Amino acid sequence: MTSTADARLKNRATGNKNGIRSLVRGGRVLKNEGIIPQLALAVREVEASARRGKATPANRVRFQVVALLVREERARVRDGTDISEADRQETLKRLDGVANILASAASHDTSLIPLLQPDAVITDAALQLRKTMLEKAGVTEPEELSVEVASARKMVTESKQRQVVPRSIARRARANPFLPPPQGVINHETLHTGLANWELIAPLLKAFEQGGQGESTMQLPEAPKRDRFAPPRSALMPHQARLLASVRAGHREFLLADEPGLGKTAQSLLAASVAGAYPLLVVAPNVVKMNWAREAASWTPQRRVSVITGDGKDVNPFADIFIINYDILERHISWLAAFGFKGMVIDEAHMIKNVTSQRSRNTLELSAKIRESVVDPLLIALTGTPLINDIEDFRAIWQFLGWLQGDAPGAKLLNELEKNGYTPADGAFYPAARQSVIDLGIVRRRKIDVAKDLPAKRIIDLPVELDTDEAPDIKAAERQLATKLFNQFAKLKQRKLGQKLSTEQLIRAACMQEYEIAAESGGVSVFTMVRQIGLAKAELAADYAAQLARSVGKVVFFAKHIEVMDRAEEFMRARGLGVSSIRGSQSAIERQEAIDAFQNDPRVNVIVCSLTAAGVGVNLQASSNVVLAELSWTDAEQTQAIDRVHRIGQEEPVTAWRIIAAQTVDQKIAELIDSKAGLAARALDGAEAQAENSDPVQLRVLIEVLRQELQRRISTI
């Protein structure tokens, strides 16, 4: 923790019996003196501001300080021995009155509620206001630290103790002791004229809250006639190429808010390539971390990629692209801050909207460090949902990009606002200010806007790393199945030696034997493994569906097993999403009610469907996004599920997201299903016939498992 933050903790004395004291004369509390009148005056201003629709930044600070002082005074009065019981009850009653007004203000402006959290950051402005209010009340601060401050300091100490520096990172530092000198930052000299004394954050947010003032995308260059950005055998869509042309022209900061399915990941990776922003740090939710690694290998194959997991034991210190999830960022922040990144991408950037959370503080600390040490670093915030609950959600993202510095515009943004020549007193300030922020780097494209660039239907695989409690059991089950198949292979080989069967024939015979008894077997089989994987993926898939629902609207969620559907529904409902469901156990009336609710009720965000019960005869065109939490055994069943959305009446391109458990048989099943897709093309579309294995997918999965086991055993001999 910085010395400034440490000083804040020292000054933030709270709630012990030696803490804040109201004025007492003759053994009685004076009602019109002390801290409570100061609190009452401040809280009335906050409530009036909140009732007008939105508390101003100054009143947000008042709200937080009043809440803090109420807690402190209540604790002092309850524990104090220098106050009569009658005065104690009277004071607590008056404090309850202040607390009720705080609650009223928060009910009118719900964005105030996070300021009540115990871990909410106390800003310099709040500390100064607190000091001023105490001085007016004639209150003296105690010398010693309170229990709350001691607890906070303990948390900081524990956080430092949790920090890790992987050995490979230390080796990298020793291998290159001559670090390049800091490049320094560009000095954006600010013009201090008409806006010098104005509070600007609230007017800026209001400019966006008003809406209806044109597009929310900066001016982008036209796409080049020849695609020089994508690697060989890959191609960009025009809207993607336009953003990269902007990077080539020198733009380095983007709030890329394209809808899901428009290739934000590819644009970010290629932007780093165009800008030469290596090493690049990518911070993403755990559910998409593996997908980032795969996309990086696809779009920038010449670059080395390292995925940081756990304590970073396997991190490659000489990689070009480092991928880490938000959940473990705090553990690695010390070495990440000193590593020398020239670019940073945060995926699902709305996850840092609460600037007081540890996740946000870590992310903003890293971006600030990069901006301090690199001239024009590449900073990209990706989100299909830049706003979830409130216009205030913009704050953290703008701060990440350097457009805000605390509670004021950064130098670059302030210069742009000065050029407009308006102040918040002018009506023209608001559309001009909105455009100034957009021109700094906001890019928002919808599917319908770029429909001509998109295929009518796309299937996108989203590999996820299983980190749930079921993951070890799945690995153990795969090993058990592989051992079972090998033993059957060994028995057949011993018994059939005289017949001179080839190895491939023996493999097929062993797997055919397992395939025929698998459905009736009580032990581990490919069917039980698929169910286990489905359960392990359930919450990861539900989490991704929830993100889609918040960014693009309604989502259709398909699963195979009832337990997976139950777990997904529970997860989404717990996060406040409206959910309906289609299951095989429903009556025709219940089924239609669920469909109608999804199609017509704006409060229903997701419909959770059984692959078998809802795969046919259902129209769900209210959505253009499908999440396949579990894989089918046939391409036809998968296609039928997607076609519940991709049908007549659908006005937008359809995207289906297949959630695939990385490094499990799930990956092989997906590959085999895709290889079966040629049958329909051949039989119905007249496509050229290609050699295709006619074995069932389940049998082919078993064959692949046994082949890998044989190779493993040979390699260990």
N, C-alpha and C positions, 0 to 999 in steps of 0.2 A: 504494500500500500504506500502511496506517496506521502511525503511529509505533510502536504496540505490536507490530505484526507485524514491523516492521523490527528492533525490539529483540530479538524472538525469533530472527530470523536471525542477529543479531550474537552472541547467546548460544549458538547451536547450532553450536559448533565441532566439526568432524569430521575424523577420519582423516588428518592429515598427520604428518610425523615430529616436529613440535613439539607434537603434541596430547596426548591423555591418556597418562599414564605409570603403569605398575604400579610398586609399590615394589621397589627393587633394593638389596641390601646385599651388599657384597663381590663384585659382579659377577654375582650370582645372583638370580633372581626368587624372592621368598618366596611359597610356595604358599598360605599361609593369610592373606596380607595382600594389599592392593591391590584392584583392581576385580573380579577374577574371582570371588572368594568372594561378593561382593555380588550379582553376576549369577546365580550358582548358587542362592543363597537365593531370589531373586525369581522365577526361572524355575520353580522347584519349586512355588511357590505358584500360579503361573499354570496349570501343568499340572494340579495337583490340582483347581483350579476348573473347568477345561475338561473334565476327566474326569467331573465331577459333572453335566455336561450343558450348562452355559453359563457362560462366564467372566463374572464380575461386572464392572461398570464400572471398579472399582479395579484389577482384574487385567488388564483390557484396556489400561489405562495402563501397567502393569508390563510387559506383553508388548511394547508399542511401544518403551518406553525400553530394555529389555534388548536388543531387536533393533538399536536404534540404537547402543548402547554396544558391542555385539559387533562391528559393522561398524567402528566407530572404533578399537577396540583391535586388531583384526586388521590394519587398515591401518598402524597405528603400529608393530606388532611386525614386520611384513614390511619396512617401510622403515627401521626404526631401526638405528643404528650402535653404540648403547651397550648391546647385548645379545649374548651369545654365541650361536653357532649352535645349541648343544644346548638352551639356554633358549628360543630362538626356536621350535624345533620342539615343545618341551614346552608352551609357552604356546598355540601354534596348535592343538595337540591338545586342550587344555582348552577353548578357545573353540569348537572343533567339537563338543565334548560339550554345551556350552550351546546351540549352534545346533540340535543334534539334539532336545533337549528342547523347544525352541521349535517345531520342526516337528511333534513329537508333539502338543503342545497345539493347534496349528492343525488337525491332522487330526481332533481331537475336536470342535473348534468352528471351523468354516470361516469364520465371520464375522470371525475374527482376521486372515485373510489380507490384506484390503485395507490393514491397518495397516503391512504390510511394503513397500507401494509407495513409490517415491522421492518422490512428490508428496503423500504423506499429511500431513495437517495436524498439527502438533505443538501440542497444547493447553497452556494455562498449567499445568494439573495435571501434564502430562508433563514440562514444563520444570522444575517444582519438584522432582519426584521424581528427575529426572536429577541436579539439583544436590545433593540430599540424598545420593544414592548415591555421588557423587564425593567429597563431603565425608567420608563415612564411610570411604571408601577412601584418604583422604589425598591425593587428586589435585588438582592446581591446573590451572585452565583456561588455555589460551594466550591471548595478547593479540591475535594477528592472526587474520583470518578464514581459514577453510579453503577448499579448492577447491570443496567442495560448496556452502558458503554463498555464495561468489562467483558460482557458477553460478546459484544460486537468485535472487540479486539481479539478475543479468543477465536472467533470465527475466521478472522483475517489470518491469524497465526496458523490455524488448521489448514486454511486454503493454501498458504505458502508451503506447508509441509506436504500437501498433496501434489505439488508441482513435480514434474518429471522432466529430465533431459535425456532422451535416448542415447545410448552409448555411441551409436553410429553418428549422431549429430556432433558429439564431442570429438569423434575421430575426424570428422570433416573439418572442424575448426583447427585441429592440430595439423591436418594435411595442408591447410592454406592459412598460415598465421598472418599473412600480409593482406588484411582485409582492405578493400577499396575505401577511400575516404568518402564520407557522406556527400551526396551530390547537392544537398541543400534544396530548399523549396523556392519556387517562383514568388517574388515579392509582389503581390497584387496591391499596388498602392491605391488606397481608397480615396475617392473624392468626398470630402466632408462638406456637404453643402446643405440642401434643404431637408435631408433625412437624418441629420446628425442626432437630433433629440427625440426622434419618433420611436415608439414601440411598434415593431414591424411584423412580428411573428403572427399575432392574431389577425391583422389585415391580410397577410399572405394566405393563411389558412382559409379565411373567409372568401378570398378570391376563388379558391377551388371549390369551396362548399357551395357557392352560388351556382356553379355549373352553367350549362347552356351557352357557352361562349366559344364554340368551335371545337376542333380536334384537340387531342391531348398528346400529340406527337410532334417532336421537333422536326425542323426541315431537314430531310435527308437527301443526299445526292442520288441521282438516278443509278440504277444497277448497271455495272459495266456490261458491254456487249459480250465480252468473253469472261467466263468465270475463272479468275486467277487466284481465288481464295481457297477453294476446296481441293482436297487431294485427288489424285487420279482415281477414276471410276466412281467418283462421288460428285454430286451436283447440288448446288444451293438453289433455293427458290428465290425469286426476285426480291421479296421483302427482306430476306436474310442478307442478300448481297448488298442491299442499300445501307444497312447498318454497318457492314464491314467497310464499305466505301467511305463512310463517315469516319471510321477509325483510321483508315489510311490517310484521310485529310487532316488528321491530328486531334480528333475529339477523343477524350479519355474517360469521361464520367457518364454513366448511363443508369437510369432507372428503367430497366427493360421489363415492361409490364404486358408483353404479348400474352394472349390466351394460351392455356396449355395446348400442346400439339403443334405449335408453330415453330418449334426448333430453337428455343432460347439457349439450351445447352450448347448446341453446335455453334451458334453465333458467338457465345462467350469464349469458347475454346479457340475459335478461329480469330476472334478479336485479339486474344493474347498473342497469337502467332503473327498477326499483321503488325501489332504494336511492339513486338519483341519484349513483351512484359513477363520475362522469366527471371527467376523462379516465380511461379504463380501459385497463390493459395486459394483453394476452393473450400468454402464452408457450406455444408449442406445437411439436411436432415438425414438421419441414419437410413431411412427407407429408400433413399435415392443415391446413397454413396457409391454402391457398386455400379450403378448405371453411369455415374460420372466417369468412373474408371474405364468402363467399356467404351463410352462415347469419346473419351480422350484418345484411346487407342485407335479408334476409327477415324476421327477427324484430324488428329495431329499425330500420325503414326511415328514420326521421327522424334517425338518427344518422350522422355522417360516419365512414368507416372508412379507415384507412391501413395498408397492408401494408409492413413494413420489410424490404427486401432489400438484400444487399450492403452498401455504405457509406451506404445511406439517401438516395440522391440524389433519389428521388421521394417521400419522406415528406411528408405533409401536416401541417404543424405545428399546424393548427387543428382536427384531427380529434378525434372523441370516443373512438374505439376504435383502439388501436394494436396490431397483431399482428406478433409477431416469433418466429423459431424459435430454439431453444436454441443451435444451432451458431454463430450470430453475436451472441449476447447479450453476450459479453465485449467485442466491438468497440464496442458502443453504451452500455455500462453507465454511463459518466460522465454523459452527458446524461440518460439514463433515470432515474438516481438523483436528479437535481435537477429533474425535469420537474414534479413535483407531482401524481402520480397519486393518485386517491382509491380505486382498486380494482385488484386484480390477480388474474388467473386463470392457473393453470398446468395445461395439459392433459397427459395421460399423466404424472401427477405421480410415478409410480414411477421415472421417469428421473432423479430427483435423489436416489435412495436412498443413494448413496455420498456421504456428507457431505464427504469429502475431495476430491472431484472439482471441477474448475474450474466445471463446469456448475452443480453444487449451490451452490458458494460464491457465484457470481454471482446465482443465484435468491434465495438466503437474504439476501444483502446488499440486494437491491432490496426484498424484503418488509419487512426490518427498517427500511429508510429510510422506507417508507410508514407503518409503524406508529409511527415516531417523530414524524412530522409531521402525521398526520391522526387525528382522533378517530373511533374505530370504522370503519376502512376496511373495504371488502368484500374478503375474501380467500377464494378458492375453489380447492381442489386437486381436480382431476378425475382419476380413474383407476378403471378396472374391475379393476385388479390392485394394490391398495395394498400387498400383500405378494407378493414374487416368490420369494425364497430364505429369508428369515429374518424373525423378528419385529422385528429391529432396523431393518427397512426403514421402520417407522413413524417413526423418529426425525426424519428430515429433513422429512417432511411436517408433523409436529407442530411442528417448529421454524419452518417457513414460516408456519404459522397463528398463531404466537406462544404456543402452549401449552407449549413448552419454551424455556428460555433457557440454551443451552449444555448442560451436564450436569445441569440441575435443572429442576423444573417452573416455568413462568411464574407470575406473581402470580395470574392468574385461575384457573388449574388448581389451584394450591396452596390457594387459598381454598376451592374446592369440596371438595378432599380433607380440609381441616380441618373442614368442616361435617359430614362423615361421622362424625367422632369416633373413628376407628380408626387404628392404626399397623400397619406390616407384620408386627408380631408377632401380630396378631389375624387369625384365619382369615377373619373377615367383611370385612377390608380389601379383599380381592381383587375380589369381585363388586361391592362398593360403588365401588371405584376405577375399575373398568371402566365402570360406568354413568356415573360422573362425567365421564370422557373422552368417552363417547358423547354425553352431553348437551351438551357443548361444541359439537358440530356434525357428528358422523359420521352420514351417510345412506347406507344400502346397500339397494337394492331389486334383486331378480332378475326376469328375464322371467316366470318361473313365478308370482311373487308378484303381478304386475300383469297377468296374462294376459287378464283380462276387459277391460282397457283397450286391449289391443293387437289389431290385425288379425292374422289367421292367417298372413299373408305380407306382407312389406314389402320394397321395393327402394329402397335409399338410395344416391344418387350421392355419390361422394367425389372431388371434383376435386383433382388434384395438380399442382404446378408442377414441370416437368421441369428438373432441374439437373444431369443426368448428362452424360457426354462426348458422348452421342448427340444432345443437344438442338440444338446448332447445325446438325447435319446434317439434322435433321427440318425446321427452319425453312427451310433451303436447299432441301430437296426440295419443300416446299409452294410456295415461290416458283417453282421450276422447273416444277412441274406447272401452276401458274396461268399462267405465261408460255406454256407449250406449248398450253394450251387457248385462250388469247387469240390466238395465232398462227393456230390452226385456225379460230377465229371470224372473224379478219380475212380469211383466204383465202376462206372461204365467202361473206362479205359482198361481197367484190370480184367473185366469180364469179356470185353469185345476184342482183345488183342489179336486173337486168331483171325478175326474177320477183316483186319487191316483197315479199319475205318480211319478217315482223315481226322485231324484235330478239329476242323470246322464242323464235321459231321457229329463228332462227339459233343462238341459245344451245343450244337442245335438239339441233340437228343436229350442232354441233361436239362436244358432250359425248357424243352417241350414237356418233359416230365413234371417240372415245377409248375409250368403254366396250367397244366391240366388239373392239378390238385390244389392250386393256389386259392381258388374261391372257396374250397371246403376246408382248407387247412386252418388250424387254430394258431399256428405259429406266425413268424414273420413272413410276409409275402409282399409283392409289389403293390398289391391293393392296400394293405394296412399301412405301408410306408407312405403312399400318396395321401392317405387320410391324415397321417401324422404331420406331413408337410403342410397340408391345408390348414390344420389347426395352428401350426406355428406361424403361418403367413397371415392368419385372419386379421389380427390387429394392425399389421403393417399395411395390408390391403385396405382395410377400413380407414386408416389414417390418410392414405393417399386419396381415397374416395372423398373423404371429408374436405381435404384441401381443394380438390376439383369442385366440389359443391359450392365452396365459398368463393371460388374464382370465376366459374363459368355457369353456375346454375345447376340444374338437376342432373343427377348421375344414376345410371343403371348399374347395379352391382350383382354379378353372377357368382354363385358358388355351387359346389356339388353336394357337400355334406351338410346335414341339418345343424350339426354342432358348430360348423364354420359360420353358417348363417346366424346362429344364435349369438356367437361371440362378436361377430361384426356389428350386428344390430345393437347389442349392449354398449359397445364401444362408441358408436356414433350417437346414440341417444344421450350418453353421458356427456357428450360434447355439444349438446343443445341442438342437434340436427333433427328435423322431422323425417321419420322413416315409415314407409309402408313395406309390405312383404307379400310375395307370391310363393306359396308352398303347395306341395301335392296333397296335403291333408285338408285344404280349404274346400268349402262348397263353392259352387259356381257364383253365388251371390257375393260371398266374401271375396272371392278372386276379383270380381268386377269392381267391387268397392275399393279394393286396394289399387287397381289400375286407375280408376277415376280420380282417386285422391292424388296420385302421383301426377296425372295429366293436368289436373285442373286446380289443385290447391297449392298456392305459392308457399305455404308453410311446410310442405312435404318436399324435402331436398333430395332424398335418395330412396330408391325402391330396391330392396334386397330380394333377389330372385333365385329360385332353384333352377339349375341348368336343365333338368329333366322336366320340371313342371311348367316352366315359363319359356322354354326354348322355342315353342311354336304357338301360333294362334294368339299372340299378344302384340298389341300396338303401343309402343312407348316413345312416340316421336317428340314428346316434350323435352327429351334430352338428345344431345348429339355426342355424349361421352359414355363409354361403357368400361367398367372395370371387371376383368375376369380374374377373380381371386384364386380360382382353381382351374386347372386345365382339364379339358375333356379328353377322351381317348380317341376322338375322331375329329378331323377338320370339319366335317359336315355339321356336327353338333355345335362346334364353336361358331361356324358361319351362321347357323340358324339363330343362335343367341344374339349375335351382333345385328342380325337383320330385324330384330324386334325394334331397333332404332333406325336402321338404314333401310327405309322403305318409303313408299309414296306418301307424301305429306311432310317429309323431312326437308327442311330448307337450308340446312348447313352441312358441310362435310362432317363425316362421322369418324371419330377416333376411338379405337378400342385399346385399352391398356392391359396387357397380360402381366400379372405379377408372378415372377419366376424366382424360386429360391436358388440362389447361386450355389455352385459347388455341391449340388445334390442331383438325384435322378430327375428332378423337375426340369433341369436344363435339357437333358437328353429327350425327355418326353416332348418338350416343345419342338425340338428339332425334328423328331420323327413325325409329329403331327403335321408340320409344315411340308415334309417330304410327301405326305399323302395327298396334299392339296392338288396335285397334278391330275388326279383321276377325273375330277369334274371338268377341268379344263380340257382334258382329252375327249371325254365322252360327250360333253354338252357344248363346248365352245370351239371344237375343231382344232385344238392346239396340237402341235406335233407330238407324237408319242415319244416318251422317254422311258428308259429302263427304270422300273420301280419294283421294290420289294413288296410282295403281297401279304407278308406275314402281319398278324395283328400287332399293334403298337406295343401291347403289354409283353408279347413274346420277344420283340426286338429289344425292349428295355432290358429284359433278363439276359439276353445274349450279350449286350454291351457291358452289363455288370460283370458277367463271367469273364469276358475278354480282358477287362481291366484288371480283374483279380489275378488272372493267369500272368499278365504282364508284370504285375507287382511282385508276384512270387518269383518269377524268373529273374527280375532285376535285383532281388535280395539274395540270390544264390551266390 
